Amino acid sequence: MGKLDPHTVFDLEYFFQVTPDLLCVAGFDGYFRKINPAVSNTLGYTEEELFSSPISSFIHPDDQHTTGQKRLELIGGQSLLNFENRYITKDGAIVWLSWTSVPILRDKIVFAIAKNISHRKRLEENNRISYLMQMINDDHKRRFKNETKLSIKGKLSPASGITEQNTVEHTHSDQLWLNSFEAIVRRNAGREDLNLTFISGELALSQRQLFRRVDQILGITPNKLVRIIRLKLAWEAIASGKYRTIKEISSIAGYNSRSHFSKLFKDVYGIDVSELL
């Protein structure tokens, strides 16, 4: 392929319109000035809706402060590279974006490009929770393999006031409780009324206590833990080699909608479940 003439004129507007990455021009006033179709398609808003409200109104509340600080840096003339934050789509979903932005001080605007990294973030979160659950389980097995370890004399930590014995018991308690939670989901995965009300009732807890306990152990919500267990059921069913249809796998995992299950599976693992069957 020959070298292009350096004076060749390209239709950059066409590139702006067709690229799958999110491209935008934003003013120092915090409003979009120009966006490509990928921005609307990703966030679910019309161009008119995106232009008429401050950009900050589309950002996840927990990320608004950090994003505001980065915006001040841009206004001060500092470029932004691989800055990650969350946006809320029109239907309430969370989208993770990774931004590279360059300020043009002369015109008081910012040229920005963003990649949708939601899949990567969901996979990282799923792996993190799976790792934590496995770590707790391994620690439980290691500590309680020999029953005599239960009689370890506690060594008081002057700084924290926590004994080694208390730490062992806390880990054991957490593991047993997680095992109970998982067992409930596994036994009742096919029930239409498998929700947090049902689970909290089985565990003899209020929903508030359920949220607090799961957050304390794993740092996530009970709904996310249920989803992880359901997807774990799906993986186990696939690995068994006994099932050949998405309908069978989704049913085992407790999803009535094959399309919803397939979308969720791909969102988390980045692969079509049909490719594994």
BALO-907309 format. One line per 10 residues: for each residue y, x, z of C-alpha. Coordinates in steps of 0.5 Angstrom, whole numbers, padded with zeros to 4 digits. Example, Ala and Ser with C-alpha at 12.3 -4.5 7.8 and 13.67 -1.06 7.14 Angstrom:
BALO-907309
-0009/0025/0016 | -0002/0027/0014
end
This chain:
BALO-907309
0000/0000/0000 | 0007/0003/-0002 | 0013/0004/0002 | 0018/-0001/0002 | 0025/0000/0000 | 0029/0001/0007 | 0034/-0004/0003 | 0029/-0010/0002 | 0032/-0016/0006 | 0027/-0020/0010
0028/-0027/0011 | 0028/-0026/0019 | 0030/-0034/0020 | 0023/-0035/0017 | 0020/-0030/0022 | 0023/-0033/0028 | 0021/-0040/0026 | 0013/-0038/0025 | 0012/-0033/0030 | 0007/-0036/0036
0011/-0032/0041 | 0017/-0035/0045 | 0024/-0033/0042 | 0030/-0035/0044 | 0038/-0033/0045 | 0041/-0035/0051 | 0048/-0035/0054 | 0051/-0031/0060 | 0052/-0039/0062 | 0045/-0040/0063
0044/-0044/0057 | 0039/-0044/0051 | 0043/-0042/0045 | 0038/-0042/0040 | 0030/-0043/0041 | 0024/-0043/0036 | 0019/-0048/0036 | 0014/-0044/0040 | 0019/-0046/0046 | 0019/-0053/0045
0011/-0053/0044 | 0010/-0049/0050 | 0014/-0053/0055 | 0013/-0060/0052 | 0021/-0061/0051 | 0025/-0063/0045 | 0030/-0058/0043 | 0036/-0063/0045 | 0033/-0063/0052 | 0032/-0056/0053
0039/-0055/0050 | 0042/-0060/0055 | 0040/-0057/0062 | 0041/-0050/0065 | 0035/-0046/0064 | 0034/-0045/0071 | 0032/-0053/0071 | 0025/-0051/0068 | 0023/-0045/0072 | 0018/-0046/0078
0022/-0047/0084 | 0019/-0041/0088 | 0021/-0036/0082 | 0028/-0039/0081 | 0031/-0034/0086 | 0028/-0028/0083 | 0029/-0030/0076 | 0036/-0031/0078 | 0037/-0024/0081 | 0034/-0021/0074
0039/-0026/0070 | 0045/-0022/0074 | 0042/-0015/0072 | 0042/-0018/0065 | 0049/-0020/0065 | 0050/-0013/0068 | 0048/-0010/0062 | 0041/-0008/0064 | 0035/-0010/0059 | 0029/-0013/0062
0022/-0011/0060 | 0015/-0015/0062 | 0018/-0020/0067 | 0013/-0025/0069 | 0015/-0032/0072 | 0013/-0039/0072 | 0016/-0045/0068 | 0014/-0052/0069 | 0012/-0056/0063 | 0015/-0063/0061
0008/-0066/0064 | 0008/-0062/0070 | 0004/-0056/0068 | 0005/-0049/0070 | 0006/-0044/0065 | 0006/-0036/0066 | 0011/-0033/0061 | 0012/-0025/0061 | 0019/-0024/0058 | 0023/-0018/0055
0030/-0019/0054 | 0036/-0015/0052 | 0043/-0017/0053 | 0049/-0017/0048 | 0055/-0016/0052 | 0060/-0016/0047 | 0057/-0023/0045 | 0055/-0025/0052 | 0048/-0027/0050 | 0041/-0025/0051
0036/-0024/0046 | 0029/-0025/0049 | 0022/-0026/0047 | 0016/-0028/0052 | 0009/-0029/0051 | 0005/-0034/0054 | 0000/-0031/0059 | -0002/-0037/0063 | -0010/-0036/0061 | -0009/-0029/0064
-0006/-0031/0070 | -0011/-0037/0071 | -0017/-0032/0070 | -0014/-0027/0075 | -0013/-0032/0080 | -0021/-0035/0079 | -0023/-0027/0080 | -0019/-0026/0086 | -0022/-0032/0089 | -0029/-0031/0087
-0028/-0024/0090 | -0026/-0026/0096 | -0031/-0031/0097 | -0036/-0026/0095 | -0033/-0021/0100 | -0033/-0026/0106 | -0041/-0027/0104 | -0042/-0020/0104 | -0039/-0018/0110 | -0043/-0024/0113
-0049/-0021/0111 | -0048/-0014/0113 | -0045/-0016/0120 | -0051/-0021/0122 | -0057/-0018/0119 | -0058/-0015/0125 | -0057/-0020/0131 | -0056/-0015/0136 | -0049/-0014/0133 | -0047/-0020/0135
-0047/-0017/0142 | -0042/-0011/0140 | -0037/-0010/0146 | -0030/-0012/0144 | -0025/-0006/0143 | -0018/-0009/0145 | -0013/-0007/0140 | -0007/-0006/0144 | -0002/-0008/0138 | -0005/-0014/0136
-0009/-0017/0142 | -0015/-0018/0137 | -0022/-0015/0139 | -0027/-0013/0134 | -0032/-0018/0137 | -0027/-0024/0135 | -0026/-0021/0128 | -0034/-0022/0127 | -0034/-0029/0130 | -0028/-0031/0125
-0031/-0028/0119 | -0038/-0032/0121 | -0034/-0038/0122 | -0030/-0038/0116 | -0037/-0036/0112 | -0040/-0042/0115 | -0035/-0047/0114 | -0034/-0045/0106 | -0041/-0045/0106 | -0041/-0053/0108
-0035/-0054/0104 | -0039/-0051/0098 | -0045/-0055/0099 | -0041/-0062/0100 | -0038/-0060/0093 | -0045/-0058/0090 | -0049/-0064/0093 | -0044/-0069/0090 | -0041/-0066/0084 | -0043/-0072/0080
-0040/-0077/0084 | -0033/-0081/0082 | -0030/-0081/0089 | -0031/-0073/0090 | -0024/-0072/0092 | -0020/-0069/0098 | -0021/-0075/0102 | -0028/-0075/0101 | -0029/-0068/0103 | -0025/-0068/0109
-0029/-0074/0111 | -0035/-0070/0111 | -0032/-0064/0114 | -0029/-0069/0120 | -0022/-0066/0118 | -0016/-0069/0116 | -0013/-0067/0109 | -0008/-0063/0113 | -0013/-0059/0117 | -0017/-0059/0110
-0011/-0056/0106 | -0009/-0051/0112 | -0016/-0048/0113 | -0017/-0047/0106 | -0010/-0044/0105 | -0012/-0040/0111 | -0018/-0037/0109 | -0017/-0036/0101 | -0010/-0037/0100 | -0011/-0043/0095
-0011/-0051/0095 | -0017/-0055/0096 | -0017/-0058/0089 | -0017/-0051/0086 | -0023/-0049/0091 | -0027/-0055/0088 | -0025/-0053/0081 | -0028/-0046/0082 | -0034/-0049/0085 | -0035/-0054/0079
-0034/-0048/0074 | -0039/-0044/0078 | -0044/-0050/0077 | -0043/-0050/0070 | -0044/-0042/0069 | -0050/-0043/0073 | -0053/-0048/0069 | -0051/-0044/0062 | -0054/-0038/0065 | -0061/-0042/0067
-0062/-0043/0059 | -0064/-0050/0060 | -0058/-0054/0057 | -0056/-0054/0050 | -0050/-0059/0050 | -0043/-0059/0053 | -0045/-0066/0055 | -0050/-0063/0060 | -0046/-0058/0063 | -0040/-0062/0064
-0044/-0067/0067 | -0047/-0062/0072 | -0041/-0059/0074 | -0038/-0066/0075 | -0033/-0067/0069 | -0034/-0074/0066 | -0030/-0072/0060 | -0033/-0067/0056 | -0026/-0065/0052 | -0023/-0064/0059
-0028/-0059/0061 | -0028/-0055/0055 | -0021/-0054/0055 | -0021/-0052/0063 | -0027/-0048/0061 | -0023/-0044/0056 | -0016/-0044/0060 | -0020/-0040/0065 | -0025/-0036/0062 | -0022/-0035/0055
-0028/-0037/0051 | -0031/-0044/0048 | -0036/-0046/0052 | -0040/-0048/0046 | -0040/-0041/0044 | -0045/-0040/0050 | -0050/-0045/0049
end
